[in-house]
Amino acid sequence: MAEMYIRHIELLGFEKRFFPSQHYVYMFLVKWQDLIEKIVYRKFTEIYEFHKALKEMFPIESGDINAENRTIPRLPAPKWFDGQKSTENRQSTLADYCYTLINLPSKISRCAHVLNFFKVRPSDLNVSTDNSVRKPETFLLPKDIANKNAAEITGPIILQTYRAIADYEKNSKNELAVSAGDIVDVVEKSEHGWWFCQLKNKRGWVPAAYLEPIDSPDEPEEADPNYEGELYIIITGYTADQDDELTLKEGESVEVIHKLLDGWWVVRKDETTGYYPSMYMQKSGEKSSTDINQLKNKRAPPRRSTVRNAQSIHRQKRKQINQETYRRNSKKYLQQRKSSVNTKNRQNQNSNNIGRSSLYSVKELLRWNNAQSTSDSSYKHLNNFIAHNSSITMASTR
């Protein structure tokens, strides 16, 4: 019987599951020595426990004896709470880990511990579900990370399903026209508010503002506001069309405090807040994003609040935050930040003043003591004592 081993392991993406509770699992395509391909699903906590056991089995290759001999790749520990963002951000590291692992010497890459971990389990074939719980959502690995064409992937890939809430007429050949009630599969979500969708045999970009999830509409899809703010640079100027939007010029700096799915983010300029197209901004310190070029569409997507004749199937509307709430909370945070900075500056100033005062007093005492012409031992004792405390005071003020 031929030796069993793994030829290739590829990370396909991850799934968001809701039964028995919400959690995330990574999808791996495993190609065996007989060219049979299987898809397996593993939680990151499982992967990390596998990694720790592998290091214990091979202490030399893990660098426990000598760090220079390490060949087993590194893997960051799980976070206390793994959300969708951390699961997504970890994909590149995990893809590199699998590639390195399977290319290690055979005593590691073909050991029973590796083979058993990537064998198909019953849970890989039959996902536990509940009819009252929404079906899993699948997020495929971005093209710049994936090593293979999606057409080569075998096995079922479940895409997120959304419904169009109003008619949308496309304005370019790269877009997709939809009618109210159409059910589309979302292949890719861009943070700029354009989602690449599939409707029957047609594909194209659709404004996220025109789509709503079919299942569990009350589950928050958008992160909460972050009034601390993230620094962004305006790369394309825009003139406000609505009262709650901001007019900004290229090169200006703003702080993003709320990232919304429709591609219109709430930003703060000094103490003023308002909506601004996310595709016209770039995070400070980062290189130009390729997402805009891929969209081949330089105009901002429609805002969710501007969609006319919207026909939602959900009784409860999406939670909305008005601009007054944004302004009030943002101003409150800025005041707290300013107060904290002022308090810290005062503390530093007081500390420096105390140090200088103590040092000055000690020097004066030494000067007075040295001026005395007596050889009494008490003066010598005082001199030594003051000199000792002077060195301590000077060291603490450096």
Buried (B, 14 or more C-beta within 10 A) or exposed (E): EEEEBBEBBBBBBBBBBBBEEEBBBBBBBBBBEEEEBBBBBBBBEBBBEBBEEBBEBBEEBBBBEEEEEBBBBEBEEBEEEBEBEBBBEBBBBBBBBBBBBBEBEEEBBBBEEBBEBBBEEEEBEEBEBEEEBBBBBBBBBEEEBBEEEEEEBEEEBEBBBBBBBBBBEEEEEBBBBBEBEBEBBBBBBBBBBBBBBBBEEEBBBBBBBBBBBBEEBEEEBEEEBBBEBBEBBBBBEBEEEEEBBBEBEEEBEBBBBBBBBBBBBBBBBEEEBBBBBBBBBBEEEEEEBEBBEBBEBEEBBBBBEEBEEBEBEBEEEBEEBEBEEBBEBBBEBBEEEEEEEEEEEEEEEEEEEEBEEBBEBBBEBBEEBEEEEEEEEEBEEBBEEBEEBBEEBBEEEE
